[in-house]
Amino acid sequence: MASEEELFANIDALLAEEPQLPPPAERARLREAAGITQARLAAALKTSTQTVKNYENGRSEPKSPRLEAYQRLLNGWAAKYPVGTSAVAPAPAPISTPVPQPTPETFTGPTTAPASEETVVPATPAAPAAPGRPARPAARPVTSSRRPAVKKAARPAADPRFPHGPLAVLDGDGSAYGVDGIVLDCPATTVPQLVEWTLKESGLGASKLHRYGKDSDPLIVLTASAAVKLGLPERLEGHEQRRSLRLPEDHPVVKQVAKAKWQLTQRGFGPWARIYRKAQGRDRQCVQLAILSWDALDVRSWPGVAEMEPADIARVLGVYATRVTTPRGSTAVSGLELMTALRPPTKAVQDPETGNWVSGHNAGSLGTEPMDPAPPEATPEHPVVVDSGWTGGFLNEEAYQWVRDVDLLTGQEAALPFAVGLDLNTAFLAAAARLTVGLSAPDHFHAPKFNPKIPGSWLVDLSGIELDPRLPSPFTPDGTRPTGPAWYQTHTVAYAQELGHDVHPIQAYLRRETGAYLDPWHDRLKTAYVDTLADLGVTKDLTDTEFLAAMEHHKQNDPAMAAVLSAIKATVKGGVGKLRERPQGKNYKEGERWPALSRPTWRPDIRAAVISKARVNMHRKLGNMVKMTGLYPLAVLSDCVVYPSPGASPLDFLPYAASGKPQPGGFRLGPTPGLAKLEGVQPMAWAVDLMDQGLNPARHIKGDGHDAVLDEGE
């Protein structure tokens, strides 16, 4: 006969097993008896309506922690509505009212609404949870903004075609974590199955950003365990640069994809793999994969994100997708593709002869065909240069890398106790605002009259212009005086004119068709940047003292949102850099066309225009600071400038009016693009020592190896 201890041990073992749910039909009866719709239950369980349907028809079972929550609910209903109880009529749905679309000032986070009965996803079988699987924490809601509540708008209505948001992070147990804490059950065990599930059953995707554009393809991010479950290696090893690594064509997963009649892009199966079939009518068939353990999320752009829990990764990427765009590669790739998404190259036009609707050019866009640059706008290896034997020089419109000659320091400056670094928020984004660029091919002119309204490249001799040596020259990236004729972008030449000098171009390559191509790109990224800073407690209504205090700790407030902010900044720099992407790979031969040249967005002249305007903006502020304060900078690196200061705060040397308001024209503190924040503080002796060695204090003022040089694009 069994002992009492043995019996209790057996009972404890039974109690420790996973909860047992009533049969599927009883689950449905209990829900109907309580008068709860499947959609409302799905919202409570943070899942889809179709998943609840699957629970009630026996096609799938919930997994922990949803399993325990569901059982608790069913037990409660069972006590209220025992078998034989008549069902309560479902409560009428509330009358829906139109939901206002958010303005850039009021939008505060991703906006995926729960699925409704009308937007069901086809049934999907799901494997039951493994016994003893630890429960993952539910995704946290996006941190609310400190902005006044009256400015917050209601959530916009989700696109009914994509009820579950733009993306999901798939873990090895089949849980797909989406935005707003939703968790979907993904039964796929192969990559082709995953693609089919994503397109047909997941409810993932995002609406187009422009009426003539295309919807964003769904993104599935794979954790290391999910990658292994799908037959992929946990790590992608090789001697090439990480971003160039690909699965070999004979890898079993690549063969599976081909056998299922899916295709890979020319990038192959790498950290960011696109799997597609040709579109059927208007329906695109394409899924973007990102593999975390293959370094899909570069730590420089997405600090700490790859190590987060899947639900938190989904939160970070979901906010970025909602405010910027669904990622399709590095932040540089996303920044470039955002330009096209906001300025689609084509639109439907009616053929006047046949009356048929055909694809036509969308005015203001870059079109569908790549365009060769003028020789001075190209790079030395470009076929335009190599094939023509061009030797006439090149544009040198780059970001500042300048250090003042240490011999030009006065004793009074050297005696000041501090060197204070100021960083301009997203300086390249600020330069993109209302920036007129060329939209057509360049035309060559000899001895043209300079016109500051025409974008292009001008051969001008600016070497005779005498400027204060305590400031960098506005005409060269290293701040040295030009030595003779050189090629400059329109903004640089216009600034020489603004300073009171006559300019007489020798030659020019100009574009007849022009437009503010980057305006919508600027507007969307500016809103994303300002809103994300606000979510971190840095709002536009703060005083300068409050702003400095808020910036000191904003990254600690919410590391996830701090990662979104980092990615937005990287999107700006990387997107601009990608406009002049150089050839990659050891086997490239000078004069060959490299893949980037096939893009209409390979436009080095637009990149030059952004950087020229940003450098001119910086120099204008430097000059105004001299007029208002008598202060000269020690060094400049791209968007960072270092000043000698009597105190450890920018408030100790920035110009303010008697009213206490910042003086216009100089550097001003604030959270919007083009305004400044504190980059770092070091002893003045430290800065002088670096200058003595020919090193740039602006590069090291932050104390963490920060480098503000423009990214050439990935």
Long-range contacts (C-beta under 8 A, 24 or more apart in sequence): 17-131, 18-64, 18-67, 18-129, 18-131, 19-67, 19-68, 19-71, 20-71, 21-61, 21-62, 21-67, 21-70, 21-71, 21-74, 22-74, 22-78, 23-58, 24-55, 24-56, 24-57, 24-58, 25-56, 27-55, 27-56, 27-74, 28-56, 29-81, 29-87, 30-74, 30-77, 30-78, 30-81, 31-56, 31-77, 32-87, 32-88, 32-90, 33-77, 33-80, 33-81, 33-85, 33-86, 33-87, 33-88, 34-77, 34-80, 34-81, 34-88, 35-87, 35-88, 35-89, 35-90, 35-91, 36-90, 36-91, 37-90, 37-93, 37-117, 38-117, 39-114, 39-115, 39-116, 39-117, 41-73, 42-114, 42-115, 43-114, 44-73, 45-69, 45-70, 46-138, 46-181, 46-182, 46-183, 47-182, 47-183, 47-184, 47-185, 48-115, 48-120, 48-121, 48-163, 48-164, 48-182, 48-184, 48-203, 49-114, 49-115, 49-116, 49-117, 49-119, 49-120, 49-121, 50-115, 50-120, 50-121, 50-122, 50-123, 50-124, 50-201, 51-124, 51-126, 51-184, 51-185, 53-120, 53-123, 54-123, 54-124, 54-125, 54-126, 54-185, 57-123, 59-123, 59-124, 59-125, 59-126, 60-124, 60-125, 60-126, 60-128, 60-185, 60-187, 61-126, 61-128, 61-129, 62-129, 63-126, 63-128, 63-129, 63-133, 63-173, 63-174, 63-175, 63-185, 64-129, 64-133, 64-134, 64-135, 65-135, 65-136, 65-138, 66-183, 67-129, 68-135, 99-154, 99-155, 99-156, 99-157, 100-153, 100-154, 100-156, 101-153, 101-156, 102-153, 102-156, 103-153, 104-523, 104-526, 104-527, 104-530, 104-531, 105-151, 105-527, 106-151, 106-152, 106-153, 107-153, 107-323, 107-527, 107-531, 108-142, 108-144, 108-145, 108-147, 108-152, 108-531, 108-534, 108-535, 109-141, 109-142, 109-319, 109-322, 109-535, 110-142, 110-165, 110-179, 110-180, 110-315, 110-318, 110-319, 110-321, 110-322, 111-155, 111-156, 111-158, 111-322, 112-158, 112-162, 112-163, 112-164, 112-165, 112-178, 112-179, 112-180, 112-182, 112-318, 113-155, 113-157, 113-158, 113-163, 114-163, 114-182, 115-163, 115-164, 115-203, 116-160, 116-163, 118-160, 119-160, 119-161, 119-163, 119-203, 121-163, 121-164, 121-201, 121-202, 121-203, 122-200, 122-201, 123-201, 124-185, 124-186, 124-187, 124-197, 124-201, 125-187, 126-174, 126-185, 126-186, 126-187, 127-174, 127-187, 129-173, 130-173, 133-173, 136-171, 136-175, 136-309, 136-310, 136-311, 137-309, 137-311, 138-181, 138-311, 139-177, 139-180, 139-181, 139-311, 139-312, 139-314, 139-315, 140-181, 140-311, 140-312, 140-315, 140-560, 141-180, 141-181, 142-315, 142-319, 142-535, 142-561, 143-535, 143-536, 143-557, 143-558, 143-560, 143-561, 144-535, 145-531, 145-534, 145-535, 145-539, 146-534, 146-537, 146-539, 147-534, 147-539, 147-541, 159-205, 159-206, 159-207, 161-205, 161-207, 161-215, 162-203, 162-204, 162-205, 162-206, 162-207, 162-215, 162-218, 163-203, 164-202, 164-203, 164-204, 165-204, 165-206, 165-318, 165-321, 166-204, 166-205, 166-206, 166-216, 166-218, 166-219, 166-318, 166-321, 166-322, 166-326, 167-204, 167-218, 167-219, 167-220, 167-221, 167-314, 167-317, 167-318, 167-321, 167-326, 167-327, 168-202, 168-204, 168-218, 168-219, 168-220, 168-221, 168-314, 169-220, 169-221, 169-222, 169-223, 169-310, 169-311, 169-313, 169-314, 169-317, 170-194, 170-220, 170-221, 170-222, 170-223, 170-226, 170-310, 171-223, 171-225, 171-226, 171-310, 172-223, 172-224, 172-225, 172-226, 172-228, 172-229, 173-225, 175-310, 176-202, 176-220, 177-310, 177-311, 177-313, 177-314, 178-204, 178-314, 178-318, 179-314, 179-315, 179-318, 179-319, 179-321, 179-322, 180-318, 181-311, 183-311, 188-230, 189-229, 189-230, 190-230, 190-231, 190-253, 190-256, 191-230, 191-231, 191-232, 191-253, 191-256, 191-257, 191-275, 191-289, 192-256, 192-257, 192-259, 192-260, 192-262, 194-220, 194-230, 194-287, 195-260, 195-262, 195-275, 195-287, 198-287, 199-285, 199-287, 206-321, 206-326, 208-341, 209-325, 209-338, 209-341, 209-342, 209-524, 210-341, 210-342, 210-343, 210-344, 210-520, 212-344, 212-346, 212-347, 212-348, 212-362, 213-341, 213-342, 213-344, 214-284, 214-341, 214-344, 215-284, 216-321, 216-325, 216-326, 216-341, 217-274, 217-284, 217-286, 217-287, 217-288, 217-326, 217-328, 218-287, 218-288, 218-326, 219-287, 219-288, 219-289, 219-290, 219-317, 219-321, 219-326, 219-327, 219-328, 220-287, 220-288, 220-289, 220-290, 221-289, 221-290, 221-291, 221-292, 221-296, 221-313, 221-314, 221-317, 222-289, 222-290, 222-291, 222-292, 222-293, 223-292, 223-293, 223-310, 224-292, 224-293, 227-291, 227-292, 227-293, 227-294, 231-256, 232-291, 234-293, 235-293, 235-294, 236-270, 236-271, 236-291, 236-294, 241-584, 242-271, 242-294, 242-295, 243-270, 243-271, 243-330, 243-714, 244-270, 244-584, 244-585, 245-270, 245-271, 245-294, 246-270, 266-595, 270-294, 271-295, 271-296, 272-296, 272-328, 272-329, 272-330, 272-333, 274-328, 288-326, 288-327, 288-328, 290-327, 298-330, 298-331, 298-570, 298-714, 300-570, 301-330, 301-331, 301-566, 301-567, 301-570, 301-571, 301-574, 302-331, 302-563, 302-566, 302-567, 303-562, 303-563, 303-566, 304-559, 304-563, 305-560, 305-563, 308-560, 312-560, 315-560, 316-560, 316-561, 316-563, 316-564, 316-567, 319-532, 319-560, 319-561, 319-564, 320-564, 320-567, 320-568, 323-524, 323-527, 323-528, 323-531, 323-532, 323-564, 323-568, 324-524, 324-525, 324-528, 324-567, 324-568, 324-571, 329-714, 330-574, 330-714, 331-567, 331-570, 331-571, 331-574, 331-575, 332-570, 332-571, 332-573, 332-574, 332-575, 332-577, 332-578, 332-711, 332-713, 332-714, 333-574, 333-578, 333-714, 334-571, 334-574, 334-575, 335-570, 335-571, 335-572, 335-573, 335-574, 335-575, 335-576, 335-578, 336-574, 336-575, 336-578, 336-579, 336-599, 336-601, 336-713, 338-521, 338-524, 338-525, 338-571, 338-575, 339-517, 339-518, 339-521, 339-575, 339-601, 340-365, 340-366, 340-600, 340-601, 342-520, 342-521, 342-524, 343-517, 343-520, 343-521, 345-600, 363-515, 364-439, 364-515, 364-516, 364-517, 365-439, 365-517, 366-439, 366-517, 366-600, 366-601, 366-603, 367-439, 367-600, 368-600, 369-600, 370-597, 370-598, 370-599, 370-600, 370-602, 371-441, 371-600, 371-603, 372-441, 373-442, 373-603, 373-604, 373-605, 374-442, 374-444, 374-456, 374-457, 374-509, 374-605, 375-509, 376-457, 376-459, 376-487, 376-509, 377-442, 377-457, 377-509, 377-604, 377-605, 377-608, 378-604, 379-580, 379-582, 379-604, 380-590, 381-582, 381-583, 381-588, 381-590, 381-591, 382-597, 383-591, 383-592, 383-593, 386-590, 386-591, 387-591, 392-459, 393-459, 393-486, 393-487, 394-487, 395-457, 395-487, 395-488, 395-489, 395-604, 395-605, 395-608, 396-476, 396-477, 396-486, 396-487, 397-477, 397-488, 397-489, 397-492, 397-607, 397-608, 397-609, 397-611, 397-612, 397-615, 398-477, 398-611, 398-710, 399-477, 399-611, 399-614, 399-615, 399-637, 399-638, 399-639, 399-708, 399-709, 399-710, 400-472, 400-477, 400-479, 400-615, 400-618, 400-636, 400-637, 400-638, 401-477, 401-478, 401-479, 401-636, 401-637, 401-638, 401-696, 401-709, 402-472, 402-477, 402-478, 402-479, 402-635, 402-636, 402-637, 402-696, 403-634, 403-635, 403-691, 403-694, 403-695, 403-696, 403-697, 404-470, 404-632, 404-633, 404-634, 404-635, 404-691, 405-469, 406-688, 406-691, 406-692, 408-469, 408-470, 409-634, 409-688, 409-691, 413-632, 413-644, 414-644, 414-684, 414-688, 415-684, 416-644, 416-645, 416-646, 416-684, 417-645, 417-646, 417-647, 417-648, 417-683, 417-684, 418-644, 418-645, 418-646, 418-647, 418-648, 418-652, 418-681, 418-682, 418-683, 418-684, 419-634, 419-642, 419-643, 419-644, 419-645, 419-681, 419-682, 419-683, 419-684, 419-686, 419-687, 419-697, 419-701, 420-642, 420-643, 420-644, 420-645, 420-648, 420-649, 420-650, 420-652, 420-653, 420-678, 420-680, 420-681, 421-640, 421-641, 421-642, 421-678, 421-679, 421-680, 421-681, 421-682, 421-697, 421-698, 421-701, 421-702, 422-640, 422-641, 422-642, 422-643, 422-650, 422-667, 422-676, 422-677, 422-678, 422-679, 423-639, 423-640, 423-676, 423-677, 423-678, 423-679, 423-708, 424-618, 424-639, 424-640, 424-667, 424-674, 424-675, 424-676, 425-529, 425-670, 425-671, 425-672, 425-673, 425-674, 425-675, 425-676, 425-677, 426-525, 426-526, 426-529, 426-568, 426-569, 426-572, 426-639, 426-673, 426-674, 427-614, 427-617, 427-618, 427-638, 427-639, 427-673, 427-674, 428-572, 428-573, 428-576, 428-610, 428-611, 428-614, 428-639, 428-710, 429-522, 429-525, 429-526, 429-529, 429-572, 429-673, 430-614, 430-617, 430-673, 430-674, 431-610, 431-611, 431-613, 431-614, 431-617, 432-518, 432-519, 432-521, 432-522, 432-576, 432-610, 433-519, 433-522, 433-526, 433-673, 434-516, 434-519, 435-516, 435-517, 435-518, 435-519, 435-522, 435-609, 435-610, 435-613, 436-514, 436-515, 436-516, 437-514, 437-515, 437-516, 437-517, 437-518, 437-603, 437-605, 437-606, 437-609, 438-510, 438-511, 438-513, 438-514, 438-605, 438-606, 439-511, 439-513, 439-514, 439-515, 439-517, 440-511, 440-512, 440-513, 441-511, 442-509, 442-510, 442-511, 442-605, 443-509, 443-510, 443-511, 443-512, 444-507, 444-508, 444-509, 445-507, 445-508, 445-509, 445-510, 446-506, 446-507, 447-504, 447-505, 447-506, 447-507, 448-505, 448-507, 448-508, 448-510, 449-505, 450-493, 450-494, 450-497, 450-503, 450-504, 450-505, 452-490, 452-493, 452-494, 452-497, 454-490, 454-510, 454-511, 454-514, 455-489, 455-490, 455-510, 455-511, 455-514, 455-605, 455-609, 456-489, 456-490, 456-508, 456-509, 456-510, 456-511, 456-605, 457-487, 457-488, 457-489, 457-508, 457-509, 457-510, 457-605, 457-608, 458-487, 458-488, 458-489, 458-490, 458-493, 458-503, 458-505, 458-507, 458-508, 459-485, 459-486, 459-487, 459-505, 459-506, 459-507, 459-508, 460-485, 460-486, 460-488, 460-493, 460-496, 460-503, 460-504, 460-505, 460-506, 461-485, 461-486, 461-504, 461-506, 462-486, 462-488, 462-493, 462-496, 462-501, 462-503, 465-496, 465-499, 465-501, 467-499, 468-626, 468-632, 470-632, 471-619, 471-622, 471-623, 471-626, 471-632, 471-633, 472-619, 472-622, 472-633, 472-636, 474-499, 474-615, 474-616, 474-619, 477-615, 479-636, 488-612, 489-605, 489-608, 489-609, 489-612, 490-609, 490-612, 491-609, 491-612, 491-613, 491-616, 492-612, 492-615, 492-616, 494-616, 495-616, 495-619, 495-620, 511-605, 517-606, 518-606, 518-610, 521-575, 525-568, 525-571, 525-572, 526-672, 526-673, 528-568, 529-565, 529-568, 529-569, 529-672, 529-673, 530-671, 530-672, 532-561, 532-564, 532-565, 532-568, 533-565, 533-671, 534-671, 535-561, 536-561, 536-562, 536-565, 538-671, 539-671, 540-670, 540-671, 540-672, 542-671, 544-651, 544-662, 544-669, 544-670, 545-651, 547-669, 547-670, 547-671, 547-677, 548-649, 548-650, 548-651, 548-669, 548-677, 548-678, 551-677, 551-678, 552-678, 570-711, 573-710, 573-711, 574-711, 574-713, 574-714, 575-713, 576-607, 576-610, 576-611, 576-710, 576-711, 577-607, 577-710, 577-711, 577-712, 577-713, 578-713, 578-714, 579-603, 579-604, 579-606, 579-607, 579-610, 579-713, 580-604, 580-607, 580-712, 580-713, 581-712, 581-713, 582-712, 611-710, 614-639, 617-674, 620-665, 621-665, 621-666, 621-667, 624-665, 624-666, 625-655, 625-666, 625-667, 628-655, 628-663, 628-665, 628-666, 629-653, 629-654, 629-655, 629-666, 634-687, 634-691, 634-697, 634-698, 635-687, 635-691, 635-696, 635-697, 635-698, 636-698, 637-696, 637-698, 637-699, 637-707, 637-708, 637-709, 638-708, 638-709, 638-710, 639-708, 640-679, 640-698, 640-701, 640-706, 640-708, 641-667, 641-698, 642-687, 642-697, 642-698, 642-701, 644-684, 644-687, 648-681, 649-678, 649-681, 650-676, 650-678, 679-706, 680-706
